[in-house]
Amino acid sequence: MLSTYISRLTSFCVRHAFAVIALFMVLSVAAGYAGVNFLGVTTDTSKMLSDRLAWKQRSDEMGRLFPQKEGLLVAVIEADIPEKGQAVAQILAGRLSADHKNFEFANRPDADPYLMRNGLLFLQAPVLEQVLDQTISAQPFLAALAQDPSARGLFSSLSLVAQGVKLGQADLKGFQAPLEGFARNLESAAAGKPQALSWERLLGGELADMAGRYQFVVTKPKLDFGSLQPGGNAAKAMRDAANSIEFVQNGQVKVHLTGQVQLDDEEFATVAEGMVAGLIGSLLLVTLWLFAAVHSWRVVVPIVLTLIVGLLLTTGFAAVAVGTLNLISVAFAILFVGIAVDFAIQFSVRFRAQSEDENDPQGGIRALAATAKETGHQILVAALATSAGFLAFTPTAFLGVAQLGLIAGVGMLVAFVCTTTFLPALLRVFHPSLNCPSMGYAFMKPVDIWIRQKRKGFLFVFGLVAVFGLVLVPGLQFDGDPLHTKNPYSEGMKALQMLMTNPTSSPYSADLLVADLDQAHKQAERLAKVPGVHDAMWLGSFVPEDQKEKLPLIQDAAGILLPTLIVPDPKPAPDAQALRESVRTTAAALGEVLDKVPSDSPVRRIQAALSKLASAPDDILMAANKALVEFLPPELEQLRVMLQAKPVDLKDVPKSLASGYILPDGRALVEVHPSGGFAQSKALRKFVTGLQKVDPDIAGSAVDIVESARAIVKAFEQAATAAIIMIAAILCVSLRRIVDMLLVLAPLLLSALMTVILVVLLPETLNFANVIALPLLLGVGVSFNIYFVMNWRDKVKYPLASPTARAVLFSALTTGTAFGSLALSHHPGTASMGRLLLLSLGCTLVATLIFVPALLPKRDIDER
């Protein structure tokens, strides 16, 4: 009865072909308009999971309470010496702060005056004592530089070194590193290639890099959500501002962009990269496969038009039902084409195999009606079962696949309608020739017979494969880290890798909001003891510890150093002649003591460089002066400031720092940083589990990644169970026999287990992007299996020799071609999606073409 109704509907559409085509064209235009104007795309992976999840609610609440930590665009500044990076960061932050069109704020969190002023107090007492002792030892040297902050003052200091060596009163062992630094820079200057001298490293040694090798400018960009790259304007403004700075222009400093805004924009750009070329190439190959399947352009064109119209209608539905696609649901187009083309090929191949009397003007109509009666119910059952498989994901908390399930599920019904109405109307208009018995594969009859003869052996082998797959199921791993699906060679990801060298800028942090500062202190101490934790920061972390022990040390050093460092009237900058005289005097003084220093002493290199520099032109002398002392005055000023440190407590922490750790209502934040990066998801899970044992309400990016992975796995378990039940119910109603239902489901489960084997053994990690392979496996597998089982019910004796097998094979080839283009993507997530889809499709094809013929029970029937 169902076949009769579908046949009548098809006949009606064929008899009114032009009216049906016009109606679908109007609907397609309307759907296309809705898609263009009302359907958006977001690359924000945080939107892929439901707000109903408790951990997601905590994460969103953190973002609302501390908006200054969300949606950031960060400039990571890389320089050969810290001073250049600091200079660029200062200029860049100033310019971006003034750009109110593109930025809400721009600051340098690593250069807060409070932190700079109390820099010595934050050192551990033994380290502080060592630093102060070294600084006091250099007091005569620093005093000379404070009085004359120029190369002339530097040369005068070196003359004092010569005098000390001459009198036997100078021990140079403790000054090897600074002298080596002077030697290198003087040699470069004498060679006409002056290089800026890092006084921070010269005076601070290894301490100069304790805060990390990079400087940062953190901004809150104003996003244009009407653009495909919302942060594009802000990123361009940041690059333009950076590229106008001298150190960046001459290549001495590099500025890299990262942050969530940059990563999201790059995500879309990388996904879109090569998409047009790949899509065109894929369409050409699909067209070739279609031509090979049906042998006539008069059939290929209707199929392609049917796919386009069905896709437009589905897109229109997505615009109305969803509004904004995510990085998973955007793949609905691939799924639609991959499965809808199967419906169209099944119909068209069977249609071309129909007989037609060329003298009968109604022959084409009868042939289309007969095809609809023969295949319509099969395609309907396949569409319903496939739709159920997709719709099973809709109620889950994984919104990414829930959206995909809703759109693709409705899309399967759209595909059925288009295949049984619009496609026949087009075929009537294009009027391809029929009487093509070659639509089947007659040469496959011996294979059919052989499989039937060896069916027990095949079933035994496939049974072993299924058992092996079940054993490997626990070995499946889901990587919930969205960073692992991004292009590692993009600017934002490379800059992020640089930040991971510093635990305090790790993207895998965790946050805990507590009632007050006392609780924050207690929880910070507990969390700091968790394995893998580098530190747990709270507001009190900005108050130096052991101040009673450290302040006297600093004050004693200040009493010795400050009187010579604070110079009301330093000498004016020298001219070339004064520099030359100073160079000659120092070279001569050092020359007199060369016999008193070791053969490998940097003093010898300094003397040789000065001797050469003494005869250099004026411009080289002046360039040497600039390179040697360009960053000296700020360093001396910073030393003066730090030596005047005073006791500080919580009330002294500036608002710019405190606002990130305490709320107006008194609630306080604890921020946990890991001791390293997490290349493996297992290590990240262990880290988060340890934190959750201390407090289950902990939130943050690390928790988001682990909990989202757990939520996704649970969602797939729920959806897979619901899908199997729904598909089984549809098959029971449609086929009316439990055995027939099992004949469809058994190869479906086998192909899933075969996919598990390949995923574990290759290996291919499951992630946010490639998990759509599961609903596709359900959709394609159900369709292919239903055709074979229903043909068996219709007494088709040789399934591999039938037109159905041809249709299945070319459906798989067209779908595989579309997925193959994804596998070639530069985007790791998209490429993994393509690879896993190809694997699942291959397993489905093996199960359908080999396992199903072996599984079907023997029947004594006539050949058809």
QUIUR-V549092 format. One record per pair of residues at least 24 apart in sequence whose C-alpha atoms are under 8 Angstrom apart, sorted by the first residue. I is the first residue (numbers start at 1). J is the second residue. If there is no record, write none. Layout:
i:I j:J
i:I j:J
//
This chain:
i:2 j:377
i:3 j:372
i:3 j:373
i:3 j:374
i:3 j:375
i:3 j:376
i:3 j:377
i:4 j:373
i:6 j:372
i:6 j:373
i:6 j:376
i:6 j:377
i:6 j:420
i:7 j:369
i:7 j:370
i:7 j:371
i:7 j:372
i:7 j:373
i:7 j:376
i:8 j:369
i:9 j:420
i:9 j:421
i:10 j:368
i:10 j:369
i:10 j:372
i:10 j:420
i:10 j:421
i:10 j:424
i:11 j:365
i:11 j:366
i:11 j:368
i:11 j:369
i:13 j:421
i:13 j:422
i:13 j:424
i:13 j:425
i:14 j:365
i:14 j:368
i:14 j:421
i:14 j:424
i:14 j:425
i:14 j:428
i:15 j:365
i:15 j:425
i:16 j:425
i:17 j:424
i:17 j:425
i:17 j:426
i:17 j:428
i:17 j:429
i:18 j:425
i:18 j:429
i:20 j:421
i:20 j:422
i:20 j:425
i:21 j:422
i:21 j:425
i:21 j:426
i:24 j:309
i:24 j:422
i:25 j:309
i:27 j:313
i:28 j:309
i:28 j:312
i:28 j:313
i:29 j:312
i:30 j:316
i:31 j:312
i:31 j:313
i:31 j:314
i:31 j:315
i:31 j:316
i:31 j:317
i:32 j:312
i:32 j:313
i:32 j:315
i:32 j:316
i:33 j:316
i:34 j:315
i:34 j:316
i:34 j:319
i:34 j:320
i:35 j:312
i:35 j:315
i:35 j:316
i:35 j:318
i:35 j:319
i:38 j:319
i:38 j:320
i:38 j:323
i:39 j:318
i:39 j:319
i:39 j:320
i:39 j:322
i:39 j:323
i:39 j:324
i:39 j:325
i:40 j:319
i:40 j:323
i:40 j:324
i:40 j:325
i:41 j:228
i:41 j:324
i:41 j:325
i:41 j:326
i:41 j:327
i:41 j:330
i:42 j:324
i:42 j:325
i:42 j:326
i:42 j:327
i:43 j:264
i:43 j:265
i:43 j:267
i:43 j:268
i:43 j:326
i:43 j:327
i:44 j:264
i:44 j:326
i:45 j:326
i:45 j:327
i:45 j:482
i:47 j:326
i:47 j:399
i:47 j:400
i:48 j:326
i:48 j:398
i:48 j:399
i:48 j:400
i:49 j:397
i:49 j:398
i:49 j:399
i:49 j:400
i:49 j:708
i:50 j:397
i:50 j:398
i:50 j:399
i:52 j:397
i:53 j:397
i:55 j:697
i:55 j:699
i:55 j:704
i:55 j:707
i:56 j:704
i:58 j:697
i:58 j:699
i:59 j:699
i:59 j:700
i:59 j:704
i:62 j:699
i:62 j:700
i:65 j:663
i:66 j:660
i:68 j:220
i:68 j:660
i:69 j:660
i:70 j:260
i:71 j:220
i:71 j:221
i:71 j:259
i:71 j:260
i:71 j:261
i:72 j:218
i:72 j:219
i:72 j:220
i:72 j:221
i:72 j:259
i:72 j:260
i:72 j:261
i:73 j:218
i:73 j:219
i:73 j:220
i:73 j:221
i:73 j:235
i:73 j:257
i:73 j:258
i:73 j:259
i:73 j:260
i:73 j:261
i:73 j:262
i:74 j:216
i:74 j:217
i:74 j:218
i:74 j:219
i:74 j:257
i:74 j:258
i:74 j:259
i:75 j:216
i:75 j:217
i:75 j:218
i:75 j:238
i:75 j:255
i:75 j:256
i:75 j:257
i:75 j:258
i:76 j:214
i:76 j:215
i:76 j:216
i:76 j:217
i:76 j:255
i:76 j:256
i:76 j:257
i:76 j:258
i:76 j:495
i:77 j:214
i:77 j:215
i:77 j:216
i:77 j:253
i:77 j:254
i:77 j:255
i:77 j:256
i:78 j:213
i:78 j:214
i:78 j:215
i:78 j:253
i:78 j:254
i:78 j:255
i:78 j:256
i:79 j:214
i:79 j:252
i:79 j:253
i:79 j:254
i:80 j:252
i:80 j:253
i:81 j:198
i:81 j:201
i:82 j:198
i:82 j:200
i:82 j:201
i:82 j:208
i:82 j:213
i:82 j:214
i:83 j:198
i:83 j:200
i:83 j:631
i:84 j:247
i:84 j:252
i:84 j:253
i:85 j:214
i:85 j:215
i:85 j:253
i:86 j:215
i:88 j:242
i:88 j:245
i:88 j:247
i:88 j:248
i:88 j:253
i:89 j:215
i:89 j:216
i:89 j:217
i:91 j:245
i:92 j:217
i:92 j:238
i:92 j:241
i:92 j:242
i:93 j:217
i:95 j:241
i:96 j:238
i:96 j:241
i:101 j:222
i:102 j:221
i:102 j:222
i:102 j:223
i:102 j:233
i:102 j:234
i:102 j:237
i:103 j:219
i:103 j:220
i:103 j:221
i:103 j:222
i:103 j:234
i:104 j:219
i:104 j:220
i:104 j:221
i:104 j:222
i:105 j:219
i:105 j:220
i:105 j:221
i:106 j:217
i:106 j:218
i:106 j:219
i:106 j:220
i:107 j:217
i:107 j:218
i:107 j:219
i:108 j:216
i:108 j:217
i:108 j:218
i:109 j:216
i:109 j:217
i:109 j:218
i:110 j:215
i:110 j:216
i:114 j:653
i:114 j:654
i:116 j:638
i:116 j:642
i:117 j:638
i:117 j:641
i:117 j:642
i:117 j:645
i:118 j:642
i:118 j:645
i:119 j:642
i:120 j:554
i:120 j:642
i:120 j:643
i:121 j:544
i:121 j:545
i:121 j:547
i:121 j:550
i:121 j:551
i:121 j:645
i:122 j:544
i:122 j:545
i:125 j:546
i:125 j:549
i:125 j:550
i:128 j:550
i:129 j:553
i:131 j:204
i:132 j:553
i:132 j:554
i:132 j:557
i:135 j:203
i:136 j:557
i:136 j:560
i:136 j:561
i:139 j:561
i:139 j:564
i:142 j:564
i:142 j:565
i:143 j:564
i:143 j:565
i:146 j:564
i:146 j:565
i:146 j:566
i:146 j:567
i:146 j:570
i:146 j:636
i:147 j:565
i:147 j:567
i:147 j:569
i:147 j:570
i:147 j:571
i:148 j:570
i:148 j:571
i:148 j:572
i:148 j:573
i:149 j:570
i:149 j:571
i:149 j:573
i:149 j:629
i:149 j:632
i:149 j:633
i:150 j:573
i:150 j:574
i:150 j:625
i:150 j:628
i:150 j:629
i:151 j:579
i:151 j:624
i:151 j:625
i:151 j:626
i:151 j:628
i:151 j:629
i:152 j:574
i:152 j:578
i:152 j:579
i:152 j:582
i:152 j:583
i:155 j:582
i:155 j:583
i:155 j:586
i:156 j:582
i:156 j:586
i:158 j:586
i:159 j:585
i:159 j:586
i:159 j:589
i:159 j:590
i:162 j:589
i:162 j:590
i:162 j:592
i:162 j:593
i:163 j:589
i:165 j:593
i:165 j:596
i:166 j:592
i:166 j:593
i:166 j:596
i:176 j:602
i:177 j:202
i:177 j:205
i:178 j:202
i:178 j:203
i:179 j:602
i:179 j:603
i:180 j:602
i:182 j:606
i:183 j:602
i:183 j:603
i:183 j:605
i:183 j:606
i:183 j:609
i:185 j:628
i:186 j:606
i:186 j:609
i:186 j:610
i:186 j:624
i:187 j:605
i:187 j:606
i:187 j:609
i:189 j:613
i:189 j:620
i:189 j:621
i:189 j:623
i:189 j:624
i:190 j:609
i:190 j:610
i:190 j:612
i:190 j:613
i:190 j:616
i:190 j:620
i:190 j:624
i:192 j:620
i:194 j:623
i:194 j:624
i:194 j:627
i:195 j:624
i:195 j:627
i:195 j:628
i:196 j:626
i:196 j:627
i:196 j:628
i:196 j:629
i:196 j:630
i:196 j:631
i:197 j:627
i:197 j:628
i:197 j:629
i:197 j:630
i:197 j:631
i:198 j:631
i:199 j:631
i:199 j:632
i:199 j:635
i:200 j:635
i:211 j:502
i:212 j:501
i:212 j:502
i:228 j:265
i:228 j:268
i:229 j:264
i:229 j:265
i:229 j:268
i:229 j:269
i:230 j:261
i:230 j:265
i:231 j:261
i:231 j:262
i:231 j:265
i:232 j:265
i:235 j:262
i:256 j:491
i:256 j:492
i:256 j:495
i:257 j:491
i:257 j:492
i:257 j:495
i:258 j:491
i:258 j:492
i:258 j:493
i:258 j:495
i:258 j:496
i:259 j:492
i:259 j:496
i:262 j:492
i:263 j:492
i:263 j:493
i:266 j:490
i:266 j:492
i:267 j:486
i:267 j:487
i:267 j:827
i:270 j:487
i:270 j:826
i:270 j:827
i:271 j:825
i:271 j:826
i:271 j:827
i:271 j:830
i:273 j:825
i:273 j:826
i:274 j:825
i:275 j:825
i:278 j:821
i:278 j:822
i:279 j:818
i:279 j:821
i:282 j:817
i:282 j:818
i:282 j:821
i:283 j:818
i:285 j:814
i:285 j:817
i:286 j:813
i:286 j:814
i:286 j:815
i:286 j:817
i:286 j:818
i:289 j:810
i:289 j:813
i:289 j:814
i:290 j:345
i:290 j:810
i:290 j:814
i:293 j:345
i:293 j:349
i:293 j:439
i:293 j:806
i:293 j:807
i:293 j:810
i:294 j:345
i:294 j:348
i:294 j:349
i:294 j:352
i:294 j:439
i:296 j:432
i:298 j:427
i:298 j:430
i:298 j:431
i:298 j:432
i:299 j:348
i:299 j:427
i:299 j:430
i:299 j:432
i:302 j:423
i:302 j:426
i:302 j:427
i:302 j:430
i:303 j:341
i:303 j:344
i:303 j:345
i:303 j:423
i:306 j:344
i:306 j:418
i:306 j:419
i:306 j:422
i:306 j:423
i:307 j:337
i:307 j:340
i:307 j:341
i:307 j:415
i:309 j:418
i:310 j:411
i:310 j:414
i:310 j:415
i:310 j:418
i:311 j:336
i:311 j:337
i:311 j:411
i:313 j:414
i:314 j:407
i:314 j:408
i:314 j:410
i:314 j:411
i:314 j:414
i:317 j:407
i:318 j:407
i:322 j:403
i:325 j:403
i:326 j:400
i:327 j:400
i:327 j:769
i:328 j:400
i:328 j:401
i:328 j:404
i:328 j:768
i:328 j:769
i:328 j:772
i:329 j:400
i:329 j:401
i:329 j:403
i:329 j:404
i:329 j:407
i:330 j:404
i:331 j:404
i:332 j:404
i:332 j:407
i:332 j:408
i:334 j:818
i:334 j:819
i:335 j:408
i:335 j:776
i:336 j:408
i:336 j:411
i:336 j:412
i:336 j:415
i:337 j:815
i:338 j:811
i:338 j:814
i:338 j:815
i:338 j:816
i:338 j:818
i:339 j:412
i:339 j:779
i:339 j:780
i:339 j:811
i:339 j:815
i:340 j:412
i:340 j:415
i:340 j:416
i:341 j:811
i:341 j:814
i:341 j:815
i:342 j:807
i:342 j:808
i:342 j:811
i:342 j:812
i:343 j:379
i:343 j:415
i:343 j:416
i:343 j:419
i:344 j:419
i:344 j:423
i:345 j:807
i:345 j:810
i:345 j:811
i:346 j:375
i:346 j:804
i:346 j:807
i:346 j:808
i:347 j:371
i:347 j:372
i:347 j:375
i:347 j:376
i:347 j:419
i:349 j:439
i:349 j:803
i:349 j:804
i:349 j:806
i:349 j:807
i:350 j:375
i:350 j:439
i:350 j:803
i:350 j:804
i:351 j:434
i:352 j:432
i:352 j:433
i:352 j:434
i:352 j:435
i:352 j:436
i:352 j:437
i:352 j:439
i:353 j:434
i:353 j:435
i:353 j:436
i:353 j:437
i:353 j:438
i:353 j:439
i:353 j:803
i:354 j:434
i:354 j:435
i:354 j:436
i:354 j:437
i:355 j:434
i:355 j:435
i:355 j:436
i:356 j:434
i:356 j:435
i:364 j:428
i:364 j:431
i:365 j:428
i:368 j:424
i:372 j:420
i:376 j:420
i:378 j:786
i:378 j:787
i:378 j:790
i:379 j:416
i:379 j:783
i:379 j:787
i:380 j:416
i:381 j:730
i:381 j:731
i:381 j:734
i:381 j:786
i:382 j:782
i:382 j:783
i:382 j:786
i:382 j:787
i:383 j:412
i:383 j:413
i:383 j:415
i:383 j:416
i:383 j:783
i:384 j:412
i:384 j:413
i:384 j:730
i:385 j:726
i:385 j:727
i:385 j:730
i:385 j:731
i:385 j:779
i:385 j:782
i:385 j:783
i:386 j:412
i:386 j:727
i:386 j:778
i:386 j:779
i:386 j:780
i:386 j:782
i:386 j:783
i:387 j:411
i:387 j:412
i:387 j:413
i:387 j:779
i:388 j:723
i:388 j:726
i:388 j:727
i:389 j:720
i:389 j:723
i:389 j:724
i:389 j:726
i:389 j:727
i:389 j:775
i:389 j:778
i:389 j:779
i:390 j:723
i:390 j:775
i:390 j:778
i:390 j:779
i:391 j:723
i:392 j:719
i:392 j:720
i:392 j:722
i:392 j:723
i:392 j:726
i:393 j:715
i:393 j:716
i:393 j:719
i:393 j:720
i:393 j:723
i:396 j:715
i:396 j:718
i:396 j:719
i:397 j:711
i:397 j:712
i:397 j:715
i:398 j:711
i:398 j:712
i:398 j:715
i:401 j:772
i:405 j:775
i:439 j:802
i:439 j:803
i:439 j:806
i:440 j:801
i:440 j:802
i:440 j:803
i:440 j:804
i:440 j:805
i:440 j:806
i:441 j:800
i:441 j:801
i:441 j:802
i:441 j:803
i:441 j:805
i:441 j:806
i:442 j:801
i:442 j:802
i:443 j:801
i:444 j:800
i:444 j:801
i:445 j:798
i:445 j:800
i:445 j:801
i:447 j:800
i:448 j:798
i:448 j:799
i:448 j:800
i:448 j:801
i:448 j:853
i:449 j:798
i:451 j:850
i:451 j:853
i:451 j:854
i:452 j:853
i:452 j:854
i:452 j:858
i:454 j:854
i:455 j:854
i:455 j:855
i:456 j:854
i:458 j:851
i:458 j:854
i:459 j:851
i:459 j:854
i:459 j:855
i:462 j:750
i:462 j:851
i:465 j:753
i:465 j:754
i:466 j:750
i:466 j:753
i:466 j:754
i:468 j:757
i:469 j:753
i:469 j:754
i:469 j:756
i:469 j:757
i:470 j:753
i:472 j:756
i:472 j:757
i:472 j:760
i:473 j:753
i:473 j:756
i:475 j:760
i:476 j:756
i:476 j:759
i:476 j:760
i:476 j:765
i:476 j:766
i:477 j:765
i:477 j:766
i:478 j:709
i:478 j:713
i:478 j:765
i:478 j:766
i:478 j:767
i:479 j:681
i:479 j:709
i:479 j:765
i:479 j:766
i:479 j:767
i:479 j:768
i:480 j:681
i:480 j:705
i:480 j:706
i:480 j:708
i:480 j:709
i:480 j:767
i:480 j:768
i:481 j:681
i:481 j:705
i:481 j:706
i:481 j:767
i:482 j:705
i:482 j:767
i:482 j:768
i:484 j:828
i:484 j:829
i:485 j:767
i:485 j:768
i:485 j:769
i:485 j:827
i:485 j:828
i:485 j:829
i:485 j:830
i:486 j:827
i:486 j:828
i:486 j:829
i:487 j:826
i:487 j:827
i:487 j:828
i:500 j:676
i:500 j:677
i:501 j:676
i:503 j:534
i:503 j:673
i:503 j:674
i:503 j:675
i:503 j:676
i:504 j:673
i:506 j:673
i:506 j:674
i:506 j:676
i:506 j:677
i:507 j:701
i:507 j:702
i:508 j:673
i:508 j:674
i:508 j:677
i:508 j:700
i:508 j:701
i:508 j:702
i:509 j:671
i:509 j:672
i:509 j:673
i:509 j:674
i:509 j:700
i:509 j:701
i:509 j:702
i:510 j:671
i:510 j:672
i:510 j:673
i:510 j:698
i:510 j:699
i:510 j:700
i:510 j:701
i:510 j:702
i:510 j:703
i:511 j:669
i:511 j:670
i:511 j:671
i:511 j:672
i:511 j:698
i:511 j:699
i:511 j:700
i:512 j:669
i:512 j:670
i:512 j:671
i:512 j:697
i:512 j:698
i:512 j:699
i:512 j:700
i:513 j:667
i:513 j:668
i:513 j:669
i:513 j:670
i:513 j:698
i:514 j:667
i:514 j:668
i:514 j:669
i:514 j:670
i:515 j:666
i:515 j:667
i:515 j:668
i:516 j:666
i:516 j:667
i:516 j:668
i:517 j:666
i:517 j:667
i:517 j:668
i:520 j:668
i:520 j:669
i:520 j:670
i:523 j:670
i:524 j:670
i:526 j:694
i:527 j:672
i:527 j:691
i:527 j:694
i:528 j:672
i:530 j:690
i:530 j:691
i:531 j:687
i:531 j:690
i:532 j:674
i:532 j:675
i:532 j:676
i:532 j:687
i:533 j:672
i:533 j:673
i:533 j:674
i:533 j:675
i:533 j:687
i:534 j:672
i:534 j:673
i:534 j:674
i:534 j:675
i:534 j:676
i:535 j:672
i:535 j:673
i:535 j:674
i:535 j:675
i:536 j:670
i:536 j:671
i:536 j:672
i:536 j:673
i:537 j:670
i:537 j:671
i:537 j:672
i:538 j:661
i:538 j:668
i:538 j:669
i:538 j:670
i:538 j:671
i:539 j:650
i:539 j:658
i:539 j:661
i:539 j:662
i:539 j:668
i:539 j:669
i:539 j:670
i:540 j:650
i:542 j:650
i:542 j:653
i:543 j:648
i:543 j:649
i:543 j:650
i:543 j:653
i:544 j:648
i:547 j:647
i:551 j:645
i:551 j:646
i:551 j:647
i:554 j:643
i:554 j:644
i:554 j:645
i:555 j:643
i:555 j:644
i:557 j:643
i:558 j:643
i:558 j:644
i:562 j:640
i:562 j:643
i:565 j:636
i:565 j:640
i:566 j:640
i:575 j:622
i:576 j:618
i:576 j:619
i:576 j:621
i:576 j:622
i:577 j:618
i:579 j:621
i:580 j:614
i:580 j:621
i:581 j:614
i:583 j:610
i:583 j:611
i:583 j:613
i:583 j:614
i:584 j:610
i:584 j:611
i:584 j:614
i:586 j:610
i:587 j:611
i:681 j:706
i:740 j:789
i:743 j:785
i:743 j:789
i:743 j:852
i:743 j:855
i:743 j:856
i:744 j:782
i:744 j:785
i:744 j:786
i:744 j:789
i:745 j:782
i:747 j:781
i:747 j:785
i:747 j:844
i:747 j:847
i:747 j:848
i:747 j:851
i:747 j:852
i:748 j:777
i:748 j:778
i:748 j:781
i:748 j:782
i:748 j:785
i:748 j:844
i:748 j:847
i:750 j:847
i:751 j:777
i:751 j:781
i:751 j:840
i:751 j:843
i:751 j:844
i:751 j:846
i:751 j:847
i:752 j:777
i:752 j:840
i:752 j:843
i:752 j:844
i:754 j:843
i:755 j:839
i:755 j:840
i:755 j:843
i:758 j:839
i:759 j:836
i:764 j:832
i:764 j:836
i:767 j:829
i:768 j:829
i:769 j:829
i:769 j:830
i:769 j:832
i:769 j:833
i:770 j:829
i:770 j:830
i:770 j:832
i:770 j:833
i:770 j:834
i:770 j:836
i:770 j:837
i:771 j:833
i:772 j:833
i:772 j:837
i:773 j:833
i:773 j:836
i:773 j:837
i:773 j:840
i:776 j:837
i:777 j:837
i:777 j:840
i:777 j:841
i:777 j:844
i:780 j:841
i:780 j:844
i:781 j:844
i:781 j:845
i:781 j:848
i:784 j:808
i:784 j:848
i:785 j:848
i:785 j:852
i:788 j:848
i:788 j:852
i:789 j:856
i:792 j:856
i:795 j:861
i:795 j:862
i:795 j:863
i:795 j:864
i:796 j:863
i:796 j:864
i:797 j:861
i:797 j:862
i:797 j:863
i:797 j:864
i:798 j:863
i:798 j:864
i:799 j:853
i:800 j:849
i:800 j:853
i:805 j:849
i:809 j:845
i:812 j:841
i:812 j:845
i:816 j:841
//
